[in-house]
Amino acid sequence: MQDRKWTNLTIGLFLLAAILLGGCTNLNPVTPVDPNPSPTTPTVPTKPVDDLKDIKVVYNYSDNEKVQLSANNLMLKVGQKLILEPAPGLTQNTRFTSSGEYFFGDILKQETGGPDTGKAIFTAIGPGKGKLTIIPNTTETARASELWVTVQ
């Protein structure tokens, strides 16, 4: 009978040691699961301003037509560049004007494109809407076209 006591005591101590050394875990065999898990919002990577692509608009006109633009009603982000470029072979002088409620200078800053390139380069500086009038031969306002740009 003595041997049986020692055997039971030894087994009990081993079980107690196993439970204590194993750490406390949820001894409940059924772990509740939330039937309505919280939705996760996917992360959308944002592009740094450096990765924004320049927008190029080519303008052209003949001797008696209105100014034609390769694009209009543009959407830009702050920091993005707009490049206005004459069509190949266009050698006349072109004037760009803007004033009033949709003044281009409020949302875009003109950079130096240089007289040799014929390009006008603008950088978006703030949100808003602007209108640029493109006048052929610097004076022919009847043939002018308007370029609309919105900066977000």
N, C-alpha and C positions, 0 to 999 in steps of 0.2 A: 504494500500500500504506500510505503514511503517513496518508492521509485516512481510511482504514478504521480504523486504530488510534485516531485521535482520535475518531471517531464511536463506536466501541465503548466507549472510555473515558468519553465524555460520557454515553452511555446508562447505563452502569454507575453513574456518579456520581449521575445523576438517580434511579435505582432505589434506591440506598443512601440518598439524602436522603429519598425518599418513605417508606421503611421507618422511618428514624430519626425523622422529623418526625411520622409517623402514630402513633407510640407502639407499644408492644408489645401485641399482642393475642394471644389464643389462636390460634396458627397451625394447631392441630389442627382439621381440618374437622369432626370429630365431637366434640361436647361431651357428656360423660356426664350422664345425668339420673337422679336417685334414683327408683327405681320405687315406693318406699314413702315418699311425702312425709309429713313430720311433721304430725299433726293440729293444727288451730288451735282454740283454745277461744274460743267466742263470748263477748264481754263482755256481761254482764247489768247494765244500769244499776240502781243502787240508789237508792231514794227517800230523800231526806232526811226527818228526823223531821217537819219542817214540812208535808210533803205527805201525811202520814198522815191519813186521814179519821176523824172522830169516829164512834163507834159509839153509836147511840141505842137504848135499850130502853124500851118503854112498858109500864107495869104497870097492871093494872085489877082490880077485884074488886067484887062486889055485896054484899048484906047477908048472904048465906049460902054463897057459893062461895069456893073457894081463890083465891089470887092468880094471875092469868093474866099471862104475860110474852110480849112480842112476839118475843123471842129468848132462847136459853139456850145454855150450853156455848160460850162465846165465846172466840176467839183474838185477842189483842192484841199489839202490839209496844211495846217501851219507848218512852214519849213519847206514845203514842196515848191519847185520852180516851174514857171511857165515860160516857154521860149516861143516868141513870135518870129517867124523866119519867112523871108520872101521866097516865092517859088523860084526854081532855077531859071535864069534868064530875065527875071524881072529887074530892070535897071532904074525905073523911075523912083523918085523920092516919095516916101510915104510918111504921113504925119499921124501920130496917135494922140488923141485928146480924151480927157475925162473931166467932168465937173458935176457939181450938184449933189443930189441925194445919193447917187451910186458912184461916188468918186473912187476911182481905182486905187488911189494912193492911200486910202483908209485901210485897205486889206492887202495890198501888194506893194512891195518896194521895188523900184526899178534898179537893176544892177547895171554894170557897165558891159554892154555887149560889144562896144567898139564900133566906130563908123566903118571899119573895113569889113566886118562880118555881115552887116545889114540886119543883124538880129537884135531884137529887143528882149531882154531877159528880166523877169520879175520873180521875186520870192514872196510867198504868202506869209504875211506877218500877223494877221489877226482875223477872227471870224467876221463874216459879213458878206454882202453882195456888191459887186462892182460892175461897171459898164465902161468898156473902152471903145471909142469910135476910131475906126481905121479909115483915113482919108487918102484917096489916091492922088498922086501928083501934088500933094500938100494943100491943095485948094479946092478940089472938086467934091464939095460936101454932098452934092446930089447923088453921087455914086458911092458914098461911104457905107460901110457896114458896121454893125455893133457886135462886139464880143462880150458876152456875159460870163462872169466868173463868180462862183460862190465858194467861200473858204469856210471850212468847218473848224 
